[in-house]
């Protein structure tokens, strides 16, 4: 594909008719277009995509606006909206060995409150009505939208391709579309489509029209799912960004003692509770001290008292027994029979008298303390009380010591609480980010709900379409013919699947070498990356250093990541044969002078058969312009009038102004 020229009429900042000759030669493949920020460089990139893809174009200036709103706002503010705007792109393509010249004109204007859009396609100078009506499908055969995003890109956003997930998606899309791997899968799908068409060949026209309407509705539903998915991804990116901001705010808040500030009242309440508990423990200790507990300091005296109580009890018991024994002995003597002689009687009487005398001696104890009769029982109760109070006192002493330590910790925490003035701004910043994050999460939830609804419609329409096709197939197609087609189609699909796997492996191997060589050619640190591998399942990139250790892309500088992304696109272009034009907006934004020279010397002249560079005066400066000059086919400058907010295309670059626009 070779871009010949583009014509802009009242599109965006471009007032009136603006024309750029984009044709190049093999030895001069570059068209350099200079413009300051806001002059319309990105608008020019959007114009190329818009004229080719219409509502499916991934224009950076569209944002979340509807296609209708985007076209309305793309009409130059000074233009007559009833006349509208148009974009005309002329390019050539080699089809079946023959070069065909296309001129695609997309125009739109406002009639009343309605926006009307027209698309006209001319082939080799002749208007093609059929091709104009089916251009959305035909352009996919020339330059698929997924592939176009790899060749029409904004240099400031290219660094995102260094992210493993984003790079994997780009590699998969490129390998499938650009390198023809998807053609194998398309052939497999075509076999199914052939089968469906054969089954429908005998259907009446009404049923065919119905199925076609269902297919159109199903495709529209699939596109809606894709659009909703993209919106959801943007909302999720916003949530991820705000989460990072909130984490930073939380870290700063914690470092400033914000958590303690938030807990100040709680800490004061805890300190008050601890102090009350300590006071209660000390009060209970005082209460125990007012009881019998101090007697534990007199263990010897208590032992002596207990012994004296035992002796006095025994003496008291003996004195009580002596009086009873006198009466008993008299009674016993009276009970002796008369036959007992006097000697025996005298012996018994003597024994009884000796026993009484012994007991009288035991009862003869001096009661120095005059203890009560139940002294021993009282002492036992005292011992039990002292044991209980001593255990309780030990427990209270331990608890109070722990409580004192808790109180000290609480005082230290309260002393660490920062002043409100120190954390006021931090609290406000954190709360603001939290509110924004809550809004962003709600938006993600809304997008997910809409996405699920769209998926539901898509699945429902797909199921209805499948049922409609199957129903007619079963009733109107010969069983034998169906079985034959199904059998041979399945065999062919299995063969194509094996072929697709082998083709994928071959392309991945070539792509690994091409990307690695491109990166080494652009890097000033030649030994930074030694090897590069691409997984054939996940399409993820793995980088390794000279020691064989994997390199995390996050370790690379911003410039190195941009060069890695450029190398990825350059490698894809090499493997694809450099057959498509490259349009690069803001190509050198994050690079240092050395890397800029490498891109100017080694990449731009070899990036493809045709390269359009949209640059500021600080990117392609006078020195780099001289280095790039031998490869330039045309140069233009976008001259912006700040008073009218309009842009005019002027031949020549800043340092060649007034000269011929062909370098």
C-alpha positions as CSV (number, residue, x, y, z in Angstrom):
1,X,0.0,0.0,0.0
2,X,1.4,3.4,-1.1
3,X,-0.3,6.7,0.1
4,X,-0.3,9.1,-2.9
5,X,-1.8,12.3,-1.4
6,X,-4.4,13.5,1.1
7,X,-6.8,16.4,0.8
8,X,-8.5,18.1,3.8
9,X,-11.3,20.5,3.4
10,X,-12.6,22.3,6.6
11,X,-11.6,19.4,8.8
12,X,-10.7,20.3,12.3
13,X,-8.2,23.2,12.4
14,X,-7.6,22.9,8.7
15,X,-9.5,25.8,7.0
16,X,-10.5,25.5,3.4
17,X,-8.7,23.1,1.1
18,X,-5.3,21.8,2.2
19,X,-3.4,19.3,0.1
20,X,-0.3,17.2,0.9
21,X,1.6,15.1,-1.7
22,X,2.7,11.9,0.1
23,X,4.3,10.0,-2.8
24,X,7.8,8.7,-2.1
25,X,10.7,7.0,-3.9
26,X,12.7,3.9,-2.8
27,X,15.7,6.1,-1.9
28,X,13.6,8.8,-0.3
29,X,10.9,7.1,1.7
30,X,10.2,9.8,4.3
31,X,7.6,12.6,4.3
32,X,8.4,15.1,7.1
33,X,5.5,17.2,8.4
34,X,6.4,19.7,11.1
35,X,4.1,21.5,13.5
36,X,4.0,23.0,17.0
37,X,1.8,21.4,19.6
38,X,-1.9,22.1,18.8
39,X,-1.3,22.8,15.2
40,X,-3.0,19.7,13.8
41,X,-0.4,16.9,13.6
42,X,-2.6,14.4,15.4
43,X,-5.6,15.7,13.5
44,X,-3.8,14.7,10.3
45,X,-3.2,11.2,11.7
46,X,-6.8,11.0,12.7
47,X,-7.9,12.1,9.2
48,X,-6.1,9.2,7.5
49,X,-7.8,6.7,9.8
50,X,-11.2,8.4,9.6
51,X,-11.4,8.4,5.8
52,X,-10.5,4.7,5.7
53,X,-12.5,3.3,8.7
54,X,-15.2,5.8,9.5
55,X,-17.0,5.0,12.8
56,X,-14.5,2.2,13.6
57,X,-11.5,4.6,13.3
58,X,-9.5,4.9,16.5
59,X,-9.1,8.6,16.4
60,X,-7.3,10.1,19.4
61,X,-9.5,13.2,19.3
62,X,-12.7,11.3,19.6
63,X,-12.5,10.2,23.2
64,X,-15.8,8.9,24.5
65,X,-18.0,10.9,22.1
66,X,-20.4,9.3,19.7
67,X,-19.4,9.2,16.0
68,X,-22.1,11.7,15.2
69,X,-20.9,14.2,17.7
70,X,-17.3,13.7,16.6
71,X,-18.1,14.5,13.0
72,X,-20.1,17.5,14.0
73,X,-17.3,18.9,16.1
74,X,-14.7,18.1,13.4
75,X,-16.2,20.7,11.0
76,X,-14.0,23.8,11.1
77,X,-15.5,26.4,13.4
78,X,-15.3,29.0,10.6
79,X,-16.9,26.9,8.0
80,X,-20.5,26.7,6.8
81,X,-21.9,23.6,8.5
82,X,-24.4,23.1,5.7
83,X,-21.4,22.7,3.3
84,X,-19.6,20.5,5.9
85,X,-16.2,19.0,5.5
86,X,-14.5,16.2,3.6
87,X,-11.3,14.1,3.5
88,X,-10.0,12.6,0.3
89,X,-7.2,10.0,0.4
90,X,-5.5,8.6,-2.7
91,X,-3.4,5.4,-2.5
92,X,-2.3,2.5,-4.6
93,X,-2.4,-1.2,-3.9
94,X,-1.1,-4.2,-5.8
95,X,-3.9,-6.7,-6.1
96,X,-3.4,-10.0,-8.0
97,X,-0.2,-8.7,-9.5
98,X,-1.8,-5.5,-10.8
99,X,-1.5,-2.0,-9.3
100,X,-4.9,-0.4,-8.5
101,X,-5.3,3.3,-7.7
102,X,-8.0,4.1,-5.1
103,X,-9.4,7.5,-4.2
104,X,-11.6,7.4,-1.1
105,X,-13.7,10.5,-0.3
106,X,-15.6,10.8,3.0
107,X,-17.7,13.9,3.4
108,X,-20.4,15.1,5.8
109,X,-22.5,18.1,6.5
110,X,-25.4,19.2,8.7
111,X,-28.8,19.6,7.3
112,X,-31.2,21.0,9.8
113,X,-30.6,19.0,12.9
114,X,-29.4,15.9,11.0
115,X,-25.8,14.9,10.2
116,X,-25.5,13.4,6.7
117,X,-22.4,11.4,5.8
118,X,-21.3,10.2,2.3
119,X,-18.6,7.8,1.2
120,X,-17.4,7.6,-2.4
121,X,-14.7,5.3,-3.7
122,X,-13.0,5.7,-7.1
123,X,-10.9,2.9,-8.6
124,X,-8.5,3.8,-11.4
125,X,-10.4,7.1,-11.9
126,X,-13.9,5.5,-12.1
127,X,-16.6,5.7,-9.3
128,X,-17.4,2.2,-8.0
129,X,-20.9,2.3,-6.4
130,X,-20.8,-1.3,-5.1
131,X,-17.4,-0.8,-3.5
132,X,-18.6,2.5,-2.0
133,X,-21.5,0.7,-0.3
134,X,-19.3,-2.2,0.9
135,X,-16.1,-0.3,1.7
136,X,-16.1,-1.3,5.4
137,X,-15.6,-4.9,4.4
138,X,-13.3,-4.2,1.5
139,X,-10.8,-2.0,3.4
140,X,-10.3,-4.9,5.8
141,X,-8.9,-6.9,2.9
142,X,-6.5,-4.0,2.0
143,X,-5.5,-2.9,5.5
144,X,-7.3,-4.5,8.5
145,X,-8.0,-2.0,11.3
146,X,-6.1,-4.1,13.9
147,X,-3.0,-3.9,11.6
148,X,-3.4,-0.2,10.9
149,X,-3.0,0.6,14.6
150,X,0.5,-0.9,14.3
151,X,1.5,1.5,11.5
152,X,-0.5,4.6,12.4
153,X,0.6,5.5,15.9
154,X,1.3,8.3,18.4
155,X,4.9,8.2,19.5
156,X,4.1,9.6,22.9
157,X,1.8,6.6,23.5
158,X,4.0,4.0,22.0
159,X,5.8,3.4,25.3
160,X,2.7,1.5,26.5
161,X,3.6,-1.3,24.1
162,X,6.6,-2.1,26.4
163,X,4.0,-3.3,29.0
164,X,4.0,-7.1,28.8
165,X,0.2,-7.4,28.5
166,X,-0.2,-4.6,25.9
167,X,2.8,-6.0,23.9
168,X,1.3,-9.5,24.0
169,X,-2.0,-8.2,22.6
170,X,-0.2,-6.3,19.8
171,X,2.0,-9.3,18.9
172,X,-1.0,-11.6,18.8
173,X,-3.0,-9.1,16.6
174,X,0.0,-8.6,14.3
175,X,0.9,-12.2,13.9
176,X,-2.7,-13.1,13.3
177,X,-3.6,-10.3,10.8
178,X,-0.3,-8.9,9.5
179,X,1.6,-12.1,9.0
180,X,-1.3,-14.1,7.7
181,X,-1.8,-16.6,10.5
182,X,-5.4,-15.5,10.8
183,X,-5.9,-16.4,7.2
184,X,-5.6,-20.1,8.1
185,X,-8.3,-19.6,10.7
186,X,-10.3,-17.7,8.2
187,X,-10.0,-20.6,5.8
188,X,-11.4,-22.9,8.5
189,X,-14.2,-20.5,9.1
190,X,-14.8,-20.2,5.3
191,X,-15.4,-24.0,5.2
192,X,-18.1,-23.6,7.7
193,X,-19.5,-20.6,5.8
194,X,-19.4,-22.6,2.6
195,X,-21.3,-25.3,4.4
196,X,-23.9,-22.8,5.6
197,X,-24.3,-21.3,2.1
198,X,-24.8,-24.7,0.6
199,X,-27.4,-25.6,3.2
200,X,-29.2,-22.3,2.5
201,X,-29.0,-22.6,-1.3
202,X,-32.5,-24.0,-1.6
203,X,-34.1,-21.7,1.0
204,X,-36.7,-19.3,-0.1
205,X,-35.7,-15.7,-0.4
206,X,-37.7,-14.6,2.6
207,X,-35.9,-16.9,4.9
208,X,-32.5,-15.9,3.5
209,X,-33.3,-12.2,4.0
210,X,-34.3,-13.0,7.6
211,X,-31.1,-14.8,8.3
212,X,-29.1,-12.0,6.7
213,X,-30.9,-9.5,9.0
214,X,-30.0,-11.7,11.9
215,X,-26.4,-11.8,10.9
216,X,-26.3,-8.0,10.6
217,X,-27.8,-7.6,14.0
218,X,-25.3,-10.1,15.4
219,X,-22.3,-8.3,13.9
220,X,-23.7,-5.0,15.3
221,X,-24.0,-6.6,18.7
222,X,-20.4,-7.9,18.5
223,X,-19.2,-4.4,17.7
224,X,-21.2,-3.0,20.6
225,X,-19.5,-5.5,22.9
226,X,-16.1,-4.4,21.6
227,X,-16.9,-0.7,22.1
228,X,-18.3,-1.4,25.6
229,X,-15.2,-3.4,26.5
230,X,-12.9,-0.6,25.4
231,X,-14.9,1.9,27.5
232,X,-14.8,-0.5,30.5
233,X,-11.0,-0.8,30.0
234,X,-10.6,3.0,30.1
235,X,-12.6,3.2,33.3
236,X,-10.6,0.4,34.8
237,X,-7.4,2.3,34.0
238,X,-8.8,5.3,35.8
239,X,-9.5,3.2,38.9
240,X,-5.9,1.7,38.8
241,X,-4.4,5.1,38.6
242,X,-6.5,6.5,41.5
243,X,-5.7,3.4,43.6
244,X,-2.0,4.2,43.1
245,X,-2.6,7.8,44.1
246,X,-4.6,6.8,47.1
247,X,-1.8,4.4,48.2
248,X,0.7,7.3,48.0
249,X,-1.6,9.5,50.0
250,X,-2.2,6.8,52.6
251,X,1.6,6.3,52.9
252,X,2.2,10.0,53.4
253,X,-0.7,10.1,55.9
254,X,0.7,7.2,57.9
255,X,4.2,8.6,57.9
256,X,2.8,11.9,59.4
257,X,1.0,10.0,62.1
258,X,-2.4,10.3,60.6
259,X,-3.6,6.9,61.8
260,X,-2.9,8.0,65.4
261,X,-4.7,11.3,64.8
262,X,-7.8,9.4,63.6
263,X,-7.6,7.2,66.7
264,X,-7.0,10.1,69.1
265,X,-10.4,9.9,70.8
266,X,-10.3,6.2,70.8
267,X,-6.8,6.3,72.4
268,X,-7.9,8.8,75.0
269,X,-10.9,6.6,75.9
270,X,-8.6,3.6,76.1
271,X,-6.2,5.5,78.4
272,X,-9.1,6.6,80.6
273,X,-10.3,2.9,80.8
274,X,-6.8,1.7,81.7
275,X,-6.5,4.4,84.4
276,X,-9.9,3.5,85.8
277,X,-8.9,-0.2,85.9
278,X,-5.6,0.7,87.7
279,X,-7.5,2.8,90.3
280,X,-9.9,-0.1,90.9
281,X,-7.0,-2.6,91.3
282,X,-5.3,-0.3,93.8
283,X,-8.5,0.3,95.7
284,X,-9.0,-3.4,96.0
285,X,-5.4,-3.8,97.3
286,X,-6.1,-1.1,99.9
287,X,-9.3,-2.9,100.9
288,X,-7.4,-6.2,101.4
289,X,-4.8,-4.3,103.4
290,X,-7.5,-3.1,105.8
291,X,-8.5,-6.7,106.5
292,X,-6.6,-9.6,108.1
293,X,-3.9,-9.6,105.3
294,X,-1.3,-7.8,107.4
295,X,-1.3,-10.7,109.9
296,X,0.8,-12.6,107.2
297,X,3.7,-10.5,108.6
298,X,3.4,-12.4,112.0
299,X,3.7,-16.0,111.1
300,X,5.5,-17.0,114.4
301,X,3.0,-15.2,116.6
302,X,0.1,-16.9,114.8
303,X,1.8,-20.3,115.3
304,X,2.3,-19.7,119.0
305,X,-1.3,-18.6,119.4
306,X,-2.5,-21.7,117.7
307,X,-0.4,-23.9,120.1
308,X,-1.7,-22.0,123.2
309,X,-5.3,-22.4,122.0
310,X,-4.7,-26.2,121.7
311,X,-3.3,-26.3,125.3
312,X,-6.1,-24.2,126.8
313,X,-8.7,-26.4,125.0
314,X,-7.1,-29.5,126.4
315,X,-7.0,-28.0,129.9
316,X,-10.5,-26.9,129.8
317,X,-11.6,-30.4,128.6
318,X,-9.6,-32.0,131.5
319,X,-11.2,-29.7,134.2
320,X,-14.6,-30.6,133.0
321,X,-13.8,-34.4,133.1
322,X,-12.3,-34.3,136.8
323,X,-15.7,-33.5,138.5
324,X,-17.4,-36.2,136.5
325,X,-14.8,-38.8,137.4
326,X,-15.3,-38.3,141.2
327,X,-18.9,-39.1,140.8
328,X,-18.1,-42.0,138.5
329,X,-15.5,-43.5,140.9
330,X,-17.9,-43.2,143.9
331,X,-20.6,-44.9,141.8
332,X,-18.2,-47.7,140.7
333,X,-17.1,-48.4,144.3
334,X,-20.8,-48.7,145.3
335,X,-21.3,-51.1,142.5
336,X,-18.7,-53.5,143.8
337,X,-20.3,-56.7,145.2
338,X,-20.2,-57.2,148.9
339,X,-18.2,-60.4,148.4
340,X,-15.2,-58.3,147.3
341,X,-12.7,-58.2,150.2
342,X,-11.4,-55.0,151.6
343,X,-7.9,-55.3,150.0
344,X,-9.3,-55.6,146.5
345,X,-11.7,-52.7,147.2
346,X,-8.8,-50.6,148.5
347,X,-6.7,-51.4,145.4
348,X,-9.5,-50.3,143.0
349,X,-10.1,-47.1,145.0
350,X,-6.3,-46.3,144.8
351,X,-6.2,-46.8,141.0
352,X,-9.2,-44.5,140.6
353,X,-7.7,-41.8,142.8
354,X,-4.4,-41.9,140.9
355,X,-6.3,-41.4,137.6
356,X,-8.2,-38.4,138.9
357,X,-5.0,-36.9,140.3
358,X,-3.3,-37.3,136.9
359,X,-6.2,-35.6,135.1
360,X,-6.3,-32.8,137.8
361,X,-2.6,-32.1,137.0
362,X,-3.5,-31.7,133.3
363,X,-6.3,-29.4,134.0
364,X,-4.1,-27.2,136.3
365,X,-2.9,-24.8,133.3
366,X,-2.4,-21.1,133.6
367,X,-4.6,-19.5,131.0
368,X,-2.6,-16.4,130.2
369,X,-4.6,-15.5,127.1
370,X,-8.1,-16.5,128.2
371,X,-9.0,-17.6,124.6
372,X,-12.6,-18.4,123.8
373,X,-13.8,-22.0,123.5
374,X,-13.9,-21.8,119.6
375,X,-10.5,-20.2,119.2
376,X,-9.2,-23.1,117.1
377,X,-12.2,-22.8,114.8
378,X,-11.7,-19.1,114.5
379,X,-8.0,-19.6,113.7
380,X,-8.9,-22.1,110.9
381,X,-11.3,-19.6,109.4
382,X,-8.5,-16.9,109.7
383,X,-6.0,-19.2,107.9
384,X,-8.5,-19.8,105.0
385,X,-9.2,-16.1,104.7
386,X,-5.5,-15.2,104.7
387,X,-4.8,-17.8,102.0
388,X,-7.5,-16.4,99.8
389,X,-6.5,-12.8,100.4
390,X,-2.9,-13.5,99.8
391,X,-3.6,-15.2,96.4
392,X,-5.9,-12.3,95.4
393,X,-3.3,-9.8,96.5
394,X,-0.6,-11.5,94.4
395,X,-3.0,-11.5,91.4
396,X,-3.8,-7.8,91.9
397,X,-0.2,-6.9,92.2
398,X,0.6,-8.6,88.8
399,X,-2.5,-7.1,87.1
400,X,-1.7,-3.6,88.4
401,X,1.9,-3.9,87.2
402,X,0.6,-4.9,83.7
403,X,-1.9,-2.1,83.9
404,X,0.8,0.4,84.7
405,X,2.7,-0.7,81.6
406,X,-0.4,-0.4,79.5
407,X,-1.0,3.1,80.9
408,X,2.6,4.1,80.0
409,X,2.1,2.7,76.4
410,X,-1.2,4.6,76.1
411,X,0.6,7.8,77.2
412,X,3.3,7.3,74.6
413,X,0.8,6.8,71.8
414,X,-1.1,9.9,72.9
415,X,2.2,11.8,72.9
416,X,2.8,10.6,69.3
417,X,-0.5,12.0,68.0
418,X,0.4,14.9,65.6
419,X,-1.3,18.3,65.7
420,X,-4.4,18.7,63.6
421,X,-2.7,21.4,61.5
422,X,0.0,18.9,60.4
423,X,-2.4,16.4,58.9
424,X,-5.3,18.6,57.8
425,X,-4.0,19.0,54.2
426,X,-3.2,15.3,54.0
427,X,-6.6,14.3,55.2
428,X,-8.3,16.6,52.6
429,X,-6.1,15.2,49.8
430,X,-6.7,11.6,50.8
431,X,-10.5,12.2,51.1
432,X,-10.5,13.8,47.7
433,X,-8.8,10.9,46.1
434,X,-11.1,8.5,47.9
435,X,-14.1,10.3,46.6
436,X,-12.7,10.2,43.0
437,X,-11.9,6.5,43.4
438,X,-15.4,5.8,44.5
439,X,-16.8,7.6,41.5
440,X,-14.4,5.8,39.2
441,X,-15.4,2.4,40.7
442,X,-19.0,3.3,40.2
443,X,-18.3,4.1,36.6
444,X,-16.5,0.7,36.2
445,X,-19.5,-1.0,37.7
446,X,-21.8,0.8,35.3
447,X,-19.5,0.0,32.3
448,X,-19.4,-3.7,33.4
449,X,-23.2,-3.8,33.6
450,X,-23.6,-2.3,30.2
451,X,-20.9,-4.7,28.8
452,X,-22.8,-7.7,30.3
453,X,-26.0,-6.4,28.8
454,X,-24.3,-6.1,25.4
455,X,-22.8,-9.6,25.8
456,X,-26.3,-10.9,26.6
457,X,-27.7,-9.3,23.5
458,X,-24.9,-10.7,21.4
459,X,-25.2,-14.2,22.8
460,X,-29.0,-14.1,22.4
461,X,-28.8,-12.9,18.8
462,X,-26.0,-15.5,18.1
463,X,-28.1,-18.3,19.5
464,X,-31.2,-17.2,17.5
465,X,-29.1,-17.0,14.3
466,X,-27.7,-20.5,14.9
467,X,-31.1,-21.9,15.6
468,X,-32.5,-20.3,12.5
469,X,-29.7,-21.7,10.4
470,X,-29.9,-25.2,11.9
471,X,-33.7,-25.4,11.6
472,X,-33.6,-24.7,7.8
473,X,-30.6,-26.9,7.3
474,X,-32.3,-29.9,8.9
475,X,-35.4,-29.6,6.7
476,X,-34.1,-28.7,3.3
477,X,-30.6,-30.1,2.7
478,X,-29.9,-33.6,1.6
479,X,-28.6,-35.8,4.5
480,X,-26.0,-37.4,2.2
481,X,-24.7,-34.1,0.9
482,X,-24.5,-32.7,4.4
483,X,-22.6,-35.6,5.8
484,X,-20.1,-35.4,2.9
485,X,-19.5,-31.7,3.3
486,X,-19.2,-32.0,7.1
487,X,-16.7,-34.9,6.9
488,X,-14.4,-33.4,4.4
489,X,-14.7,-29.9,5.9
490,X,-13.6,-31.3,9.3
491,X,-10.6,-33.1,7.8
492,X,-9.6,-29.9,6.0
493,X,-10.0,-27.9,9.2
494,X,-7.8,-30.4,11.2
495,X,-5.1,-30.0,8.5
496,X,-5.4,-26.3,8.6
497,X,-5.1,-26.3,12.3
498,X,-1.8,-28.2,12.2
499,X,-0.6,-25.9,9.4
500,X,-1.5,-22.8,11.4
501,X,0.5,-24.0,14.4
502,X,3.6,-24.6,12.3
503,X,3.1,-21.3,10.6
504,X,2.8,-19.5,13.9
505,X,6.0,-21.0,15.2
506,X,7.9,-20.0,12.1
507,X,6.7,-16.4,12.2
508,X,7.4,-16.1,16.0
509,X,11.0,-17.3,15.5
510,X,11.5,-14.8,12.7
511,X,9.9,-12.1,14.8
512,X,12.1,-12.8,17.8
513,X,15.2,-12.3,15.7
514,X,13.9,-9.2,13.9
515,X,12.8,-7.4,17.1
516,X,16.1,-8.2,18.9
517,X,18.2,-7.0,16.0
518,X,16.1,-3.8,15.8
519,X,16.4,-3.1,19.5
520,X,20.2,-3.6,19.4
521,X,20.5,-1.3,16.4
522,X,18.6,1.5,18.2
523,X,20.1,1.1,21.7
524,X,23.3,2.9,22.8
525,X,23.8,0.3,25.5
526,X,24.6,-2.6,23.2
527,X,24.9,-5.2,25.9
528,X,21.7,-4.4,27.9
529,X,19.6,-7.2,26.3
530,X,21.2,-10.4,25.1
531,X,18.1,-12.4,24.1
532,X,14.4,-12.0,23.4
533,X,11.7,-14.7,23.4
534,X,8.0,-14.7,22.5
535,X,5.7,-17.3,24.0
536,X,3.5,-18.8,21.2
537,X,0.6,-19.3,23.6
538,X,0.4,-16.0,25.5
539,X,2.5,-13.9,23.0
540,X,4.3,-12.4,26.0
541,X,7.9,-11.1,25.6
542,X,10.7,-12.2,27.8
543,X,14.0,-10.3,27.9
544,X,17.3,-11.6,29.2
545,X,20.6,-10.0,30.0
546,X,24.1,-11.2,29.2
547,X,24.0,-13.4,32.3
548,X,20.9,-15.2,31.2
549,X,18.7,-13.5,33.8
550,X,15.3,-12.2,32.9
551,X,14.8,-8.4,32.7
552,X,11.7,-6.8,34.0
553,X,10.6,-4.1,31.4
554,X,9.8,-1.8,34.4
555,X,13.6,-1.6,35.0
556,X,14.1,0.0,31.6
557,X,14.1,3.8,31.4
558,X,11.2,5.6,29.7
559,X,13.4,6.1,26.6
560,X,14.5,2.5,26.6
561,X,10.9,1.3,26.8
562,X,10.0,3.5,23.9
563,X,12.8,2.1,21.9
564,X,11.7,-1.4,22.8
565,X,8.2,-0.6,21.6
566,X,9.6,0.9,18.4
567,X,11.7,-2.2,17.9
568,X,8.6,-4.4,18.2
569,X,6.8,-2.4,15.5
570,X,10.0,-2.3,13.3
571,X,10.4,-6.1,13.7
572,X,6.8,-6.7,12.7
573,X,7.3,-4.5,9.7
574,X,10.5,-6.4,8.7
575,X,8.8,-9.8,9.0
576,X,5.8,-8.5,7.0
577,X,8.1,-7.2,4.3
578,X,7.7,-3.4,5.0
579,X,4.7,-3.4,2.5
580,X,2.6,-0.9,4.5
581,X,3.2,2.9,5.2
582,X,4.1,4.0,8.7
583,X,2.6,7.2,10.1
584,X,4.4,8.3,13.3
585,X,3.1,11.2,15.4
586,X,5.5,12.8,17.9
587,X,8.3,10.2,17.3
588,X,11.1,11.4,19.6
589,X,9.2,12.7,22.7
590,X,11.0,10.8,25.5
591,X,14.4,10.1,24.0
592,X,17.8,11.6,24.7
593,X,20.0,13.1,22.0
594,X,21.9,9.8,21.4
595,X,18.8,7.7,21.0
596,X,17.2,10.3,18.8
597,X,20.2,10.1,16.4
598,X,19.9,6.4,16.4
599,X,16.3,6.6,15.3
600,X,17.0,9.2,12.7
601,X,20.0,7.3,11.3
602,X,18.9,3.7,11.7
603,X,15.1,3.5,12.0
604,X,13.3,6.2,10.0
605,X,15.0,5.6,6.7
606,X,14.4,1.8,7.0
607,X,11.0,1.7,8.8
608,X,9.2,1.0,5.6
609,X,8.7,1.8,2.0
610,X,6.9,5.0,3.1
611,X,7.2,6.8,6.4
612,X,5.2,9.9,7.4
613,X,6.8,11.8,10.4
614,X,4.7,14.3,12.3
615,X,7.2,16.2,14.4
616,X,7.7,19.4,16.5
617,X,10.7,21.7,15.9
618,X,12.3,20.4,19.2
619,X,12.1,16.7,18.0
620,X,13.5,16.9,14.5
621,X,15.7,20.0,15.1
622,X,18.1,21.5,12.6
623,X,20.8,19.0,13.3
624,X,18.6,16.0,13.0
625,X,16.9,17.5,9.9
626,X,20.3,17.6,8.1
627,X,20.9,14.0,9.0
628,X,17.4,13.0,7.8
629,X,17.5,15.2,4.6
630,X,19.0,12.5,2.2
631,X,15.9,10.3,2.9
632,X,13.2,13.0,2.6
633,X,10.8,13.0,-0.3
634,X,8.6,15.9,0.9
635,X,8.6,18.4,3.8
636,X,5.7,20.4,5.1
637,X,5.1,22.8,8.0
638,X,1.7,23.2,9.6
639,X,1.3,27.0,10.1
640,X,-1.3,27.8,12.8
641,X,-3.0,31.2,13.0
642,X,-3.7,31.8,16.7
643,X,-6.2,34.6,15.9
644,X,-8.5,32.4,13.7
645,X,-7.5,29.1,15.2
646,X,-6.9,27.7,11.8
647,X,-4.0,25.7,10.2
648,X,-2.5,26.0,6.8
649,X,-0.1,23.5,5.1
650,X,3.0,25.2,3.9
651,X,5.7,23.4,1.8
652,X,9.1,23.1,3.4
653,X,10.3,22.5,7.0
654,X,11.3,25.2,9.5
655,X,14.9,25.3,8.4
656,X,14.0,24.9,4.7
657,X,11.1,27.4,4.7
658,X,10.7,29.1,1.3
659,X,12.5,26.3,-0.4
660,X,10.9,23.6,-2.6
661,X,8.9,21.2,-0.4
662,X,10.7,18.3,-2.1
663,X,13.9,17.9,-0.1
